[in-house]
């Protein structure tokens, strides 16, 4: 079973400037994902895709096997992530003249995952009939109970309503927040996919304290705090 891990990191970031190489515990953020992938012991190769030479140089320093220059049209604020992952894997396959059965993408801005999360998501994919696996945490808000939206008249309504309503949040269908941490694909559907969610996508559940994706300065502060609280565990990644 040949597996590749991709890590896609754009150079431009409006929410948090240079977030992919900003330091936590004196290490650039992207280095945490690279080291987690290496220490998982399940990948033949790790490839980093970026439009930024600075990010690619950092990735080389921390052990990425392939540095893939992302086309500018895949690195805009409006660009979807899936085409960048597909481009990265395709470039590595061309260079090596091989194919990968399992494709795993680790988000550089979600470093709170554990090595066991990576291994668990891959095991789930490879042991089930499905196209892909995403990771998510139990949602703090339920669209059936306390998540609302405005209708066309400006009035508030529940995002999803059930006949008879729900008196307690605990009685509502279980919902999840996608945490963007790990995406795992089987090759036979990977290149044809246009969206992350397929008809046969499975979910690997992660707890809330490992599910923060850095999109703002506040997110960065939370992640910095949580990693610092478990300093010994994260510093072991770099021994």
Buried (B, 14 or more C-beta within 10 A) or exposed (E): EBBBBBBBBBBEBEEBEBBBBBEBBEBBBBBBBBBBBBBBEBBBBBBBBBBBEEBBEBBBEBEBBBBBBBEEEBBEEEBEBBBBBBBBBEBBBEEBEEEBBBBBBBBBBBBBBEBEBBEBBBBBBBEEEBBBBBBBBEBEEBBBBEBEEEEEEEEEEBEBEEEEEBEEEEEBEEBBBBBBBBBBBBBEBBEEBEEBEBEEBBEBBBEEEBBBBBBEEEBBEBBBEBBEEEEEEBEEBEE
